[in-house]
Amino acid sequence: MDKASPYGYSSLPLDSIRLLCRDDGAGSSSNWSLSQHVLNDAPAFFALSYAWGAEKPTEKVNIKQSVLKITLSLSILLQELEARCDVCFIWIDQMCINQLDELEKAVQVKMMRDIYVSAQKVLVWLGPSTEGSNLAMDSIAPLDELIGVLPLDILAHDDINSRLLPGQDDPVWPALVDFYARPWYHRLWVLQEAILAKDLEVLCGNRSMPWATFASFATKLHELMPLAWSRASHAHPSYGAYDSAQPQLPGFVSIRIIDNMRSGEAEGSKPAFWEYLSMGQKCKVSNPLDRVYGLLGLLDSEELIRSIDIQYDWEPWQGYLHFCKVYIERDPDLALFSMAGSRSKPKELPSWCPNFDSMPHVGSIYCDYSGFCAGIKPGGPRNSRIQTSATSNTITVPGFRMDRVKAVTRATHPLPNSITPWKGPTGQAAKHEQYHLECLNVFKEAYPAMATDLQALLRSLVAGHLSRYQPLPAIDFSAVHFKLLDTWTAMASGGAIPRSSAKGLAVMGQWLGALSVQAFRRFFVTEAGRVGIGSGSIEKGDHVCVFYSAGPLFLLRYVDPDAPAELVGDAYVDGLMDLENMPGDTRGEDEVFKIC
């Protein structure tokens, strides 16, 4: 068989898939074949969710009288599956799609939703056993059960040193840190594979467990054991070794998010598609085009999926622009506009189109905020009526103007991180102090009587929200804010840190959390004397505009008054976020914005 010819794929009929079949009889690793089936008439089959990674196909698997090259990790999985009597047919993209046929790949990518929804079970393959992975897999179920009966006060204060839990030096903690760093958790394609699956089973080496147990422990680790995980991670040799430009979520956080999205899909309350796109920006892909193509199965419109061309010979920006032109007219919240600002963007992309292969240049997306009705939500007498052009990248959006930016801070709100120390003249505290003192100075330009209007400043600094899902309560946070500012000043200068009660520290932490959500944004004042917070790229002279049906406000920049505007990003302006309840004469004249 060493001289067997490479496997030759035949053409795949419309609406059909290939399945890897295990033939009964010989009982050897060569006992596999590929068969074609119309998906709706296919036999019961499993589907695989796994990470290709950068691994090249080097291993040979015998398919009848031919050979097919696959990755080592997949070869090890096939050996593990040979011991299972319940796996007769399985769909594995690496083998069931002709990877050399771009047209077939495009057709099969559009079928991903149907494939994973149709699968009897989806197997999550985390990879071969390594040192510690067996310990991690064996520990998850007992720890999940144990944490479930521990008092919450133990978990909240010193969970890892609880006498009922493994001690600080127990090998289970570094084993779990390594386990949750495996590539599967950070791969974009697994989102739709796991979310759409009717049933999930998790495999690692020769160990397996139901998804329910796997997800239950991840949720408890995320919600009830932050101190334990923080200590375990900080003590791990790899701590701090990450790419800050493309931050990764811990594996157990990814599991929790996926499990919540699975529940939403099952209950008919699935997230908006832009949430998947936003999640995908934090995941890894081998081809940047997959930041869109790898999520199409989560769209709820077959007609929309069919309208999107999949061409792997495109540059990424071409794929993003094509997708956005198709999707923007069906985007009820205009979420793409909130996502449009990126830390880097090819010159070929218009200002309104996101670069999905770059992280956003703000820490939050305002279309996700409750209570923002600046553009008057869908269902009212007006709607977005966005129009695209087949011959240009200019789009038209109806709305009206409200104000212009008069002054803006030079600094952006810093993002807290676990690497940079807080203390010292170059620490995180100094950066927070600089930003908030500058906000106060800019604020005084618009409001000389600061004591009277201070609440407008505070509301703007947090975009009117304590968290992105919780509007700011009717509490005066001014004392807390200035106590926090005094604390930053002391930490930056080496002075004595002001004392606070336990309750005061809790409220201060809550306020700091609300501020940190606005990372990378800038505070500004307007010509009409309003205050707000917007994109990190905002400039003096930018126009504050309403787009019909969008929740937040948006900033437009006119480099040339006679040319289309550039979209700067979304914004919060105090007093303008609920225009549905404002008199009609406070709004500007209707106009149609041209944006390129």
Secondary structure, 3 states (H helix, E strand, C coil): CCCCEECCCCCCCCCEEEEEEECCCCCCCCCEEEEEEEHHHCCCCEEEEECCCCCCCCEEEEECCEEEEECHHHHHHHHHHCCCCCCCEEECHHHHCCCCCHHHHHHHHHCHHHHHHHCCEEEEECCCCCCCHHHHHHHHHHHHHHHHHCCHHHHHHHHHHCCCCCCCCCCHHHHHHHHCCCHHHHECCHHHHHHHCCCEEEEECCEEEEHHHHHHHHHHHHHHCHHHHHHHHHHCCCCCCCCCCCCCCCHHHHHHHHHHHHHHHHHCCCCCHHHHHHHHCCCECCCCCHHHHCCHHHCCCHHHHHHCCCCCCCCHHHHHHHHHHHHHHHCCCCHHHHHCCECCCCCCCCCCCCCCCCCECCCCCHHHCCCCCCCCCCCCCCCCCCECCCCCCCEEEEEEEEEEEEEECCCCCCCCCCCCCCCCCCCHHHHHHHHHHHHHHHHHHHCCCHHHHHHHHHHHHCCCEEECCEECCCCCCHHHHHHHHHHHHHHHHCCCCCCCCHHHHHHHHHHHHHHHCCCCCEEEEECCCCEEEECCCCCCCCEEEEECCCCCEEEEECCCCCCCEEEEEEEEECCCCCHHHCCHHHCCCCEEEEEC
